[in-house]
Amino acid sequence: MSNQSRSGLVIGFHASHEQVPPSALLRSVVAAEAAGFQAATCSDHFAPWSSQQGNSGFAWSWLGAALQASGLRFGVVNAPGQRYHPAIVAQAAATLTEMFPERFWMALGSGEASNEHITGDRWPTKAERTARLGEAVAVIRALLAGETVSHDGLVKVDRAKLWTLPDQPPKLVGAAISTETAAWVGSWADGLITINQPHDKLRAVIDAFRAGGGEGKPLCLQVHLSWAADEEAALAVAHDQWRTNVFDAALAFELELPEQFEAAARFVAREDVRSAVLVSSDLGQHTAWLGEYAGLGFDELYLHEVGQAEHQQPFIDAFGSKVIPALTGS
């Protein structure tokens, strides 16, 4: 999905709309490309997880600007079926891909209540959300193939057709955290994206994806990290920004409001955030951690510095000068 380095490993920049205003994120993407990052991803949420994060720009309008302002390839994680009708997702993806051939891909997932509750519709069970996503993926693929689509199921489509299509459709990647979901997305996805977890869990997710039909397809990992010149400063940033994001998916995908995440995180101690964020002031340690992920089989690592706008440029400079060359030989 992205240009590879001499080592074959792609190091990408993750743009977190929940934490950084879109104008600042755009500047960071341009800086990341100049520093040696080879690709990028961005989030697509309606709300942040906490008031401390404090932002949530609209991914799709921002993506047009980011693709124009840089030469990077971009992926976005999207949840079609409730907040987004799948035909609209397909139209948006087709337009970006027509404008920027081979530079855009989507990772499709079943969503989180914190974003989807805004429609006022009932938040389905996990099984229903998975089934709905399966229908949405089929609709999106058919539309990107130029078909006229009608569908009456968990999603409804009436004689939809895309009149502007790219020469080649964008890749549709599956977003998964659990082994069950990874096995299922292996049956339809062009690749897998997941988040940093303990190595044994990541191995199980990879194995499930491959066994489900994903053998030979790209493996992508979003890595949450916090780096600063001082260890305590790095840990303080991680705790301030990411303590609402340490919970199991069974809880995190069901909460609806930032206030609820904040209440759940009330007793999360500083050291607890290390379960979800790689925290270190040592660039060598970060290099080693990322190298271990590559050793598990991941082809593309998308680095998310969990600090806000003022933390992005120091992170970009440090990782661009020290970490990326050590990992890629570039």
C-alpha positions in Angstrom: 0.0 0.0 0.0 3.0 2.3 0.5 6.5 2.9 -0.8 8.9 0.7 1.0 12.3 1.4 2.3 15.4 -0.6 1.5 14.5 -2.8 4.4 11.0 -3.3 3.2 9.6 -1.6 6.3 7.3 1.4 6.0 7.3 4.0 8.8 4.3 6.2 8.7 2.9 9.2 10.6 -0.5 9.0 12.3 -2.5 12.2 12.4 -4.8 12.2 15.4 -7.7 14.5 14.7 -9.0 14.1 18.3 -5.9 15.8 19.7 -4.7 18.3 17.2 -6.5 21.0 15.2 -6.6 20.1 11.4 -4.5 23.1 10.4 -1.7 22.0 12.7 -2.1 18.4 11.6 -1.6 19.5 8.0 1.6 21.3 8.9 2.8 18.2 10.8 2.1 15.9 7.8 4.2 18.2 5.5 7.0 18.2 8.1 6.8 14.4 8.6 7.3 13.8 4.9 10.3 16.1 4.9 11.7 14.3 7.9 11.5 10.9 6.2 8.2 9.4 7.1 7.0 7.4 4.1 3.2 7.3 4.5 0.4 8.5 6.8 -2.9 7.6 8.4 -5.5 9.6 10.1 -8.4 9.0 12.4 -12.1 9.6 11.5 -14.1 10.3 14.7 -16.9 12.7 15.6 -15.7 13.2 19.2 -12.5 12.9 21.2 -12.2 10.5 24.1 -11.6 13.3 26.6 -11.9 17.0 27.0 -8.1 17.1 27.4 -7.8 15.9 23.8 -10.3 18.6 22.8 -10.5 18.3 19.0 -12.2 16.2 16.3 -11.8 17.6 12.8 -13.6 16.1 9.8 -11.2 13.6 8.2 -12.5 13.6 4.7 -12.2 17.3 3.9 -8.8 17.3 5.6 -7.6 14.3 3.5 -8.1 16.3 0.3 -5.8 19.0 1.7 -3.3 16.6 3.1 -3.0 14.6 -0.2 -2.5 17.8 -2.1 0.0 19.3 0.4 2.2 16.2 0.4 3.2 13.2 -1.7 2.5 10.7 1.0 0.1 7.8 0.7 -2.8 8.0 3.2 -5.1 5.6 5.0 -8.1 6.4 7.1 -10.1 4.2 9.5 -13.8 4.4 8.7 -16.9 2.8 10.1 -19.6 2.6 7.4 -23.2 1.7 8.3 -24.5 4.2 10.9 -22.9 7.6 10.9 -21.8 7.1 7.3 -23.9 5.5 4.6 -21.7 3.1 2.7 -22.5 4.7 -0.7 -21.2 8.0 0.6 -18.0 6.4 1.8 -17.6 4.8 -1.6 -18.1 8.1 -3.3 -15.6 9.9 -1.1 -13.0 7.2 -1.6 -13.6 7.2 -5.3 -13.1 10.9 -5.6 -9.9 11.0 -3.6 -8.5 8.1 -5.5 -9.4 9.6 -8.9 -7.6 12.8 -7.8 -4.6 11.0 -6.2 -4.2 7.6 -7.9 -2.7 4.8 -5.8 -2.2 7.2 -2.8 -5.4 6.5 -0.8 -6.7 3.4 1.1 -9.4 2.8 3.7 -9.4 0.6 6.8 -13.0 -0.4 7.5 -14.2 -1.3 11.0 -17.5 -1.8 12.9 -17.2 1.5 14.8 -17.5 2.9 18.3 -20.6 4.2 20.1 -18.8 7.4 20.9 -19.0 8.4 17.3 -22.1 6.6 16.0 -24.6 7.5 18.8 -25.0 10.9 17.2 -27.5 9.5 14.7 -29.9 8.7 17.5 -30.2 5.1 16.2 -29.8 2.1 18.6 -26.1 1.0 19.0 -26.1 -2.6 17.8 -24.5 -5.6 19.4 -21.0 -6.6 18.3 -22.5 -9.4 16.2 -24.9 -7.0 14.5 -22.2 -4.5 13.9 -20.0 -7.1 12.3 -22.8 -8.3 10.0 -23.6 -4.7 9.1 -20.0 -4.0 8.2 -19.9 -7.1 6.0 -22.9 -5.7 4.1 -21.3 -2.2 3.9 -18.1 -3.7 2.5 -19.9 -5.6 -0.2 -21.8 -2.4 -1.2 -18.7 -0.3 -1.3 -16.8 -2.9 -3.4 -19.6 -3.2 -5.8 -19.9 0.6 -6.2 -16.2 1.0 -6.7 -16.4 -1.7 -9.4 -18.9 0.5 -11.3 -22.0 -1.5 -10.5 -25.5 -0.1 -9.8 -26.3 -1.3 -6.3 -29.6 -1.9 -4.5 -29.5 -3.6 -1.2 -32.1 -4.2 1.6 -30.6 -5.5 4.8 -28.9 -4.0 7.8 -28.0 -1.2 5.4 -30.3 -0.1 2.6 -29.2 1.1 -0.8 -31.5 2.2 -3.7 -30.1 2.1 -7.2 -26.8 3.8 -6.3 -24.1 4.2 -8.9 -20.8 6.1 -8.8 -20.4 8.4 -11.8 -16.8 9.3 -11.0 -14.5 6.4 -10.6 -10.7 6.0 -10.4 -8.8 3.8 -12.9 -8.1 1.4 -10.0 -10.1 1.2 -6.8 -8.6 2.0 -3.4 -7.5 -0.9 -1.2 -10.0 -1.9 1.5 -8.2 -2.9 4.6 -9.8 -4.6 7.7 -9.5 -3.0 11.1 -9.3 -5.6 13.9 -8.2 -5.9 17.5 -9.4 -9.3 18.4 -8.5 -12.7 16.9 -12.2 -13.3 16.0 -12.5 -10.1 14.0 -9.0 -10.6 12.4 -10.0 -14.1 11.1 -13.2 -12.6 9.7 -11.6 -9.7 7.9 -9.0 -12.0 6.4 -11.9 -13.3 4.3 -12.5 -10.0 2.5 -9.8 -7.4 3.3 -6.8 -6.3 1.2 -4.8 -6.1 4.4 -5.0 -5.8 8.2 -4.5 -2.9 10.5 -4.4 -3.2 14.3 -3.0 -1.4 17.3 0.0 -2.1 19.6 -0.8 -4.8 22.1 1.4 -7.4 23.9 3.3 -9.5 21.5 1.4 -12.7 22.2 -1.9 -11.0 21.4 -0.4 -9.5 18.2 0.9 -12.9 17.1 -2.5 -14.4 17.6 -4.2 -11.6 15.6 -1.8 -12.0 12.8 -2.2 -15.8 12.8 -6.0 -15.5 12.8 -5.9 -13.0 9.9 -3.7 -15.3 7.8 -5.8 -18.4 8.6 -9.0 -16.5 7.7 -7.7 -15.8 4.2 -5.2 -13.0 4.7 -2.0 -14.9 3.9 0.4 -12.7 1.9 -1.6 -9.5 2.5 0.0 -6.4 4.1 0.0 -6.1 7.9 -0.2 -2.6 9.4 0.2 -1.5 13.0 -0.8 1.8 14.6 1.7 2.4 17.4 0.8 4.7 20.3 3.9 6.3 21.8 5.1 9.1 24.0 8.6 10.5 23.7 10.2 13.5 25.4 13.7 14.4 26.4 12.7 13.6 30.0 11.1 10.3 31.0 8.7 11.8 33.5 7.6 14.4 31.0 6.9 11.6 28.4 4.8 9.7 31.0 2.9 12.8 32.1 1.9 13.5 28.5 0.8 9.9 28.0 -1.3 10.0 31.2 -2.9 13.4 30.4 -3.8 12.4 26.8 -4.3 8.7 26.7 -5.5 7.5 30.1 -9.0 7.3 28.6 -7.8 4.9 26.0 -6.4 2.0 28.1 -9.7 0.1 28.4 -10.7 -3.2 26.8 -12.7 -2.9 23.6 -15.7 -4.4 25.4 -16.0 -1.2 27.4 -14.4 1.3 25.1 -16.6 0.6 22.1 -19.8 1.0 24.2 -19.2 4.3 26.0 -20.8 7.3 24.3 -19.5 10.6 25.7 -16.0 12.0 26.6 -17.4 12.5 30.2 -18.0 8.8 30.5 -14.4 8.0 29.3 -13.1 10.5 31.8 -15.1 8.9 34.6 -13.9 5.5 33.7 -10.3 6.8 33.7 -10.5 8.5 37.0 -8.4 6.0 38.8 -5.9 5.2 36.0 -2.5 5.8 37.4 0.4 7.2 35.4 2.2 3.8 35.2 -1.0 2.2 33.9 -0.8 4.0 30.6 2.3 2.0 29.7 -0.1 -0.9 28.9 -1.4 1.1 25.9 1.4 3.6 25.1 5.2 3.0 24.5 6.6 5.6 26.9 10.3 6.4 26.9 12.8 9.3 26.6 15.3 6.9 25.0 15.1 6.9 21.2 17.1 3.7 21.2 14.4 2.1 23.2 11.7 3.3 20.8 13.8 1.9 17.9 14.0 -1.5 19.6 10.3 -1.6 20.3 9.4 -0.8 16.7 12.0 -3.3 15.4 10.3 -6.0 17.5 6.9 -5.2 15.8 8.6 -5.5 12.4 10.0 -8.8 13.6 6.4 -10.0 14.2 5.7 -9.5 10.6 4.2 -6.0 10.3 5.0 -4.4 7.0 3.9 -0.8 7.9 4.2 0.9 11.3 2.1 4.1 11.8 3.5 6.1 14.7 1.2 8.1 16.8 2.8 10.5 19.2 0.1 10.9 21.8 1.1 14.5 22.7 -0.8 17.5 21.3 0.2 20.0 18.7 3.3 21.3 20.5 4.7 17.8 20.8 4.4 16.8 17.1 7.4 18.7 15.6 9.9 17.6 18.3 8.7 14.0 17.7 9.0 14.3 13.9 12.5 15.8 14.1 13.8 13.2 16.6 12.3 10.1 14.9 13.1 11.4 11.5 16.8 11.9 12.3 17.4 8.9 14.6 14.7 6.2 14.6 13.6 5.9 11.0 17.1 5.6 9.6 17.9 3.0 12.2 14.9 0.9 11.2 14.9 1.3 7.4 18.5 1.9 6.6 17.6 5.1 4.8 
